[in-house]
Amino acid sequence: MSAGAASETARYLAQADEFGAHNYHPLPIVVAEAFGAWVTDVEGKRYLDCLAAYSALNFGHGHPVLVDAAKAQLDRLTLTSRAFHNDRLGPFLEGLARLAGKEMVLPMNTGAEAVESAIKVARAWGYRVKGVEHDRATIVVANGNFHGRTTTIVSFSDDPDARADFGPYTPGFVSVPYGDADALAAAVDDDTVAVLIEPIQGEAGIVIPPDGYLAAVRRITRERNVLFIADEIQSGLGRTGATFHCENVGVIPDLYLLGKALGGGIVPVSAVVGDASVLGVLRPGEHGSTFGGNPLAAAVGLAVVGLLESGDYQRRAAALGARMRQRLDALVGRGVVEVRSAGLWAGVDIDPALATGREVAERLAERGVLAKDTHGSTIRLAPPIVVEPEELDWAVDQLEAVLAELASA
């Protein structure tokens, strides 16, 4: 590394530290270019991206189909607001609805906006369709959840980093242990309008519920006339080996919440997807977004839908995920305590006596692999689905080497 390159990194880091709010604690890597599963920093060093922007880059950096769709739209039309129609929105809405097997789409921008939108829709449905008394609607959520960081969403978070000092909190939520169907059933009453859960809890460390849990949620919500809202913002769009993780367990929720990969790593795109019997409760003027459904986002989103229609990416994620899981399982007892995975998405619990997740992530970065820690001793692995098998093997090799170094230190 030249002194000039090193000073460039230091300059960028100092600039971000001085002028940026300190709401993140990123690894000291300054990325300048990226393609496929690889990124290059300002010093010219290459890294295998095993985080994929928390699954926003399921199709890799700079996917030609997605970039071409964005470039073509940039020359035509980028924004009208929803005061008018645009010629990309209709095709995108139809394409996404068909992909999800639903009738209607509410387009937004970020994942948190999709969650907030679903909360509003569920409450309106509760009052207008179910007949819940005004201002009494409740939504059942799960402990350990992560649905975003807006004030309403952190009101039902039990993560102190996300919640502390941001009250007063929004009422109307009842939290139960994740994976406990009996507790969920007991929490549902006549005022319950929805159950909002992640089919897999991503930020919690890729926590997968017990077999039969999601099916039980579907049965309970159907029996009690309650909406089942599945937050598939991280787990959806190919990541777990299916278009939606709910498909892996044969469950169809009332509403899908989508985001991250829906924008192809190019623009923020999110959506609430459901049938007209639910989304149809919204009336003009009750909810909206200046940028939601903008032509550029719709063009990219439609291209993402096109990539998923064949099922090739879903099958690739399943096959590569099985390969990754086999390699990771071999590390259990050798610095790894537990591995949880679904498709090409894994949570790896590092032995806390050996190192923190942050320390492992830092050592991986030194070896050219980008991953991120969560909840102390867990690291998450979610490489783009375009990663090659030998690249995936190499990444696990680096993890194995890091663990060996730590054990011998």
C-alpha positions in Angstrom: 0.0 0.0 0.0 1.4 3.4 -0.9 1.5 6.2 1.5 -0.7 8.2 -0.8 -3.4 5.5 -0.9 -3.3 5.1 2.8 -3.7 8.9 3.3 -6.7 8.8 0.9 -8.4 6.3 3.1 -7.6 8.3 6.2 -8.9 11.5 4.6 -12.2 9.9 3.7 -12.6 8.3 7.1 -11.8 11.6 8.9 -14.2 13.5 6.7 -17.1 11.1 7.4 -16.3 11.2 11.1 -16.2 15.0 11.3 -19.3 15.8 9.1 -21.4 12.7 9.4 -23.8 11.8 12.3 -22.3 8.9 14.2 -25.3 6.6 13.8 -23.2 3.8 12.3 -19.9 2.1 13.3 -18.7 0.8 9.9 -15.5 -1.1 9.2 -12.7 1.3 8.0 -13.1 0.4 4.4 -13.7 3.1 1.8 -15.3 1.4 -1.3 -14.8 3.2 -4.7 -15.9 0.6 -7.3 -17.8 -2.6 -7.4 -19.0 -5.3 -9.8 -20.7 -8.6 -9.2 -19.7 -10.0 -5.8 -16.5 -7.9 -5.6 -15.8 -4.3 -4.4 -12.6 -2.3 -4.7 -11.5 0.3 -2.2 -9.7 3.7 -2.8 -6.4 1.9 -2.3 -7.1 -0.6 -5.1 -7.6 -3.5 -2.7 -10.4 -5.9 -3.7 -12.9 -7.6 -1.3 -15.4 -10.3 -1.7 -18.7 -8.7 -0.5 -20.4 -11.2 1.8 -22.9 -8.8 3.2 -24.5 -7.5 0.0 -25.8 -4.4 1.7 -28.0 -6.5 4.0 -29.5 -8.3 1.0 -30.1 -5.1 -1.0 -27.6 -6.5 -3.5 -29.0 -10.0 -4.1 -28.1 -9.7 -7.8 -24.7 -8.2 -7.2 -23.1 -4.9 -7.9 -23.8 -3.3 -11.2 -25.9 -6.1 -12.7 -26.0 -5.3 -16.4 -29.8 -5.8 -16.8 -30.5 -3.5 -13.9 -28.0 -0.9 -14.8 -29.3 -0.8 -18.4 -32.9 -0.4 -17.2 -31.8 2.5 -15.0 -29.7 4.2 -17.7 -32.5 3.9 -20.2 -35.0 5.4 -17.8 -32.6 8.3 -16.8 -32.7 9.6 -20.4 -36.5 9.5 -20.5 -38.2 10.4 -17.2 -37.2 10.1 -13.5 -40.0 11.7 -11.5 -43.6 12.9 -11.9 -44.9 12.4 -8.3 -48.1 10.5 -8.0 -50.1 13.5 -9.1 -49.8 12.0 -12.6 -49.4 8.5 -14.0 -46.1 7.4 -15.6 -45.6 4.7 -18.1 -43.3 2.5 -16.0 -45.5 2.3 -12.9 -48.4 0.2 -14.2 -46.1 -2.5 -15.7 -44.1 -2.6 -12.4 -47.2 -3.0 -10.2 -48.6 -5.7 -12.4 -45.3 -7.6 -12.6 -44.7 -7.5 -8.9 -48.3 -8.5 -8.1 -48.1 -11.4 -10.4 -44.7 -12.5 -9.0 -46.2 -12.5 -5.5 -49.5 -14.1 -6.5 -51.4 -11.1 -5.2 -53.7 -8.4 -6.6 -52.4 -5.1 -5.5 -49.2 -3.2 -4.8 -48.5 -0.1 -2.7 -45.1 1.3 -3.8 -42.9 3.1 -1.4 -39.2 3.8 -1.0 -37.5 2.3 2.0 -38.2 -0.8 4.0 -39.2 1.1 7.1 -41.8 3.0 4.9 -43.2 -0.3 3.8 -43.6 -1.4 7.5 -45.2 2.0 8.5 -47.6 1.7 5.5 -48.6 -1.8 6.5 -49.3 -0.7 10.0 -51.6 2.0 8.7 -53.3 -0.4 6.3 -53.8 -3.0 9.0 -55.4 -0.4 11.3 -57.7 0.9 8.6 -58.7 -2.6 7.7 -59.4 -3.4 11.3 -61.8 -0.4 11.7 -63.4 -0.5 8.3 -63.6 -4.3 7.6 -63.2 -6.2 10.9 -65.2 -3.7 12.9 -62.7 -3.0 15.7 -63.7 0.0 17.9 -62.0 3.2 16.9 -58.5 3.8 18.3 -58.4 0.3 19.9 -56.5 -1.7 17.2 -53.5 -3.6 18.3 -50.8 -5.5 16.3 -48.9 -8.5 17.7 -45.2 -8.4 17.1 -42.2 -10.6 18.1 -39.4 -10.1 20.6 -36.1 -9.6 18.9 -37.7 -8.0 15.9 -36.1 -5.5 13.5 -38.5 -3.7 11.2 -36.7 -0.4 10.9 -35.8 2.6 13.1 -38.7 5.1 12.7 -40.3 6.3 16.0 -43.3 4.0 15.6 -41.2 1.0 14.8 -38.8 1.4 17.6 -41.7 1.7 19.9 -42.1 -2.1 19.7 -38.4 -3.0 19.5 -36.6 -4.6 22.5 -33.2 -3.6 21.2 -32.0 -0.9 23.6 -29.7 0.6 20.9 -32.6 1.2 18.6 -35.1 2.2 21.3 -33.6 3.9 24.3 -34.0 7.7 24.6 -36.5 7.9 21.6 -39.7 7.9 23.6 -42.5 8.6 24.1 -43.4 5.5 22.3 -46.4 4.7 20.0 -49.0 2.4 21.6 -50.9 -0.3 20.0 -48.4 -3.2 19.9 -48.2 -6.4 21.9 -44.9 -8.3 21.8 -44.5 -12.1 22.3 -41.6 -14.5 22.2 -40.5 -15.2 18.6 -41.2 -18.8 17.6 -43.8 -19.4 20.3 -47.1 -20.0 18.6 -49.0 -20.6 21.9 -47.9 -17.2 23.2 -48.9 -15.6 20.0 -52.4 -17.2 20.1 -52.9 -16.0 23.6 -52.0 -12.5 22.7 -54.6 -12.2 19.9 -57.9 -10.7 21.1 -60.9 -9.0 19.6 -58.9 -5.8 19.1 -56.0 -7.5 17.2 -55.9 -6.4 13.6 -52.6 -8.0 12.5 -49.6 -10.1 13.4 -46.4 -8.6 12.0 -43.3 -10.8 12.0 -40.2 -11.6 10.0 -40.3 -15.1 8.6 -36.6 -15.1 9.6 -35.2 -12.5 12.0 -32.2 -11.0 10.1 -30.8 -8.4 12.4 -31.2 -10.7 15.4 -28.6 -13.0 13.8 -30.5 -15.0 11.1 -32.9 -16.5 13.7 -35.1 -19.2 12.1 -38.3 -20.1 13.9 -39.2 -23.7 14.8 -40.7 -26.0 12.2 -44.4 -25.4 11.9 -44.3 -21.9 13.5 -45.2 -19.9 10.3 -47.9 -22.4 9.5 -49.3 -21.9 13.0 -49.2 -18.1 12.6 -51.2 -18.5 9.4 -53.7 -20.8 11.0 -54.2 -18.6 14.1 -54.6 -15.4 12.1 -57.1 -17.0 9.7 -59.2 -18.4 12.5 -59.2 -15.1 14.5 -59.8 -12.9 11.4 -56.4 -11.2 11.8 -54.0 -10.1 9.1 -50.7 -12.0 8.7 -48.0 -9.5 7.6 -44.7 -11.0 6.6 -41.7 -8.7 6.6 -39.7 -10.2 3.8 -37.6 -7.1 3.3 -34.4 -9.1 3.9 -35.5 -12.6 3.5 -37.4 -12.1 0.2 -36.6 -11.9 -3.5 -34.4 -14.9 -3.8 -32.2 -14.7 -0.7 -33.5 -17.9 1.0 -33.8 -20.1 -2.1 -37.3 -19.0 -3.0 -39.0 -15.8 -4.1 -40.2 -15.4 -0.5 -39.1 -17.4 2.5 -42.8 -18.0 3.3 -42.8 -20.2 0.1 -40.2 -22.5 1.7 -42.7 -23.5 4.4 -45.9 -23.4 2.2 -47.4 -20.3 3.8 -49.1 -17.4 2.1 -49.5 -14.2 4.2 -52.0 -11.5 3.7 -49.4 -8.9 3.1 -45.7 -9.1 1.9 -43.4 -6.3 2.9 -40.6 -5.9 0.4 -37.6 -3.6 0.0 -33.8 -3.8 -0.3 -33.2 -6.1 -3.3 -36.4 -4.7 -5.0 -34.2 -1.7 -5.9 -31.4 -3.8 -7.3 -28.8 -1.9 -5.3 -29.5 1.2 -7.5 -32.4 3.1 -6.1 -34.5 2.6 -2.9 -37.7 0.7 -3.7 -40.1 -0.9 -1.3 -43.7 -2.2 -1.5 -46.6 -3.6 0.4 -48.1 -6.4 -1.7 -51.5 -7.9 -1.0 -55.0 -8.5 -2.2 -57.6 -5.8 -2.9 -59.6 -7.0 0.1 -56.9 -5.6 2.3 -55.0 -2.9 0.4 -58.2 -1.7 -1.1 -59.1 0.0 2.2 -56.9 2.9 1.3 -58.6 6.0 -0.1 -57.1 8.8 -2.1 -55.3 11.3 0.1 -54.9 8.9 3.1 -51.4 7.7 2.3 -48.7 8.6 -0.2 -45.1 9.4 -1.1 -43.7 11.9 -3.6 -41.0 9.4 -4.7 -42.9 6.1 -4.2 -43.5 4.5 -7.5 -41.4 7.1 -9.4 -40.5 6.1 -13.0 -36.8 5.3 -12.3 -37.7 3.1 -9.3 -40.4 1.4 -11.2 -38.1 0.7 -14.2 -35.5 -0.9 -11.9 -38.1 -2.7 -9.9 -39.7 -4.2 -13.0 -36.2 -5.4 -14.2 -35.7 -7.0 -10.8 -39.1 -8.8 -11.2 -37.9 -10.0 -14.6 -34.7 -11.5 -13.1 -36.8 -13.5 -10.6 -39.5 -14.7 -13.0 -37.4 -17.7 -14.3 -36.6 -19.0 -10.8 -32.9 -19.3 -11.7 -31.7 -17.0 -8.9 -33.8 -18.7 -6.4 -32.4 -22.1 -7.4 -28.9 -20.7 -7.4 -29.3 -19.3 -3.8 -30.6 -22.7 -2.6 -27.7 -24.6 -4.2 -24.9 -22.2 -3.1 -26.5 -22.0 0.4 -26.3 -25.7 0.8 -22.7 -25.6 -0.2 -21.9 -22.7 2.3 -23.8 -24.5 5.1 -21.8 -27.7 4.7 -18.5 -25.7 4.9 -19.7 -23.7 7.9 -21.0 -26.7 9.8 -17.4 -28.1 9.7 -16.3 -25.1 11.7 -18.6 -25.8 14.7 -16.4 -26.7 17.7 -13.5 -24.9 16.0 -14.3 -21.4 17.1 -17.9 -21.5 15.9 -20.7 -22.3 18.4 -23.7 -22.5 16.1 -24.7 -21.9 12.5 -28.2 -20.9 11.3 -28.9 -20.6 7.6 -31.6 -20.4 4.9 -30.5 -20.3 1.3 -27.5 -18.0 0.9 -28.0 -16.4 4.3 -26.2 -17.5 7.4 -25.7 -16.4 11.0 -22.5 -17.7 12.5 -22.1 -17.6 16.3 -18.5 -17.1 17.2 -17.3 -18.6 20.5 -17.3 -15.4 22.7 -14.3 -16.8 24.6 -12.4 -16.5 21.3 -13.4 -13.2 19.9 -16.3 -10.8 19.3 -18.1 -10.7 16.0 -16.6 -7.3 15.3 -13.1 -8.7 15.8 -13.7 -11.5 13.4 -15.2 -9.1 10.8 -12.2 -6.9 11.1 -9.8 -9.8 10.5 -11.9 -11.0 7.6 -11.6 -7.6 6.0 -7.8 -7.8 6.3 -8.0 -11.0 4.3 -10.3 -9.5 1.7 -13.8 -10.6 2.9 -16.5 -8.2 3.9 -18.9 -9.3 6.6 -20.6 -7.6 9.5 -21.3 -8.5 13.1 -24.5 -8.3 15.1 -25.4 -8.8 18.7 -21.9 -9.3 20.0 -20.5 -12.6 18.8 -22.5 -13.2 15.6 -21.4 -12.5 12.1 -23.8 -12.5 9.1 -22.9 -14.0 5.7 -25.1 -12.9 2.8 -23.0 -12.7 -0.4 -24.7 -11.7 -3.7 -26.4 -14.6 -5.4 -24.1 -14.1 -8.4 -21.1 -15.2 -6.3 -19.2 -18.1 -7.8 -18.9 -21.4 -5.9 -15.1 -21.2 -5.6 -15.4 -17.6 -4.4 -17.8 -18.8 -1.7 -15.4 -21.6 -0.7 -12.5 -19.1 -0.5 -14.5 -16.8 1.8 -15.2 -19.7 4.2 -11.5 -20.6 4.0 -10.7 -17.1 5.2 -13.1 -17.5 8.1 -11.4 -20.8 9.0 -8.0 -19.2 8.9 -9.1 -16.3 11.1 -10.5 -18.7 13.7 -7.3 -20.7 13.7 -5.3 -17.5 14.2 -7.4 -16.5 17.1 -7.2 -19.9 18.7 -3.4 -19.9 18.5 -3.0 -16.3 19.8 
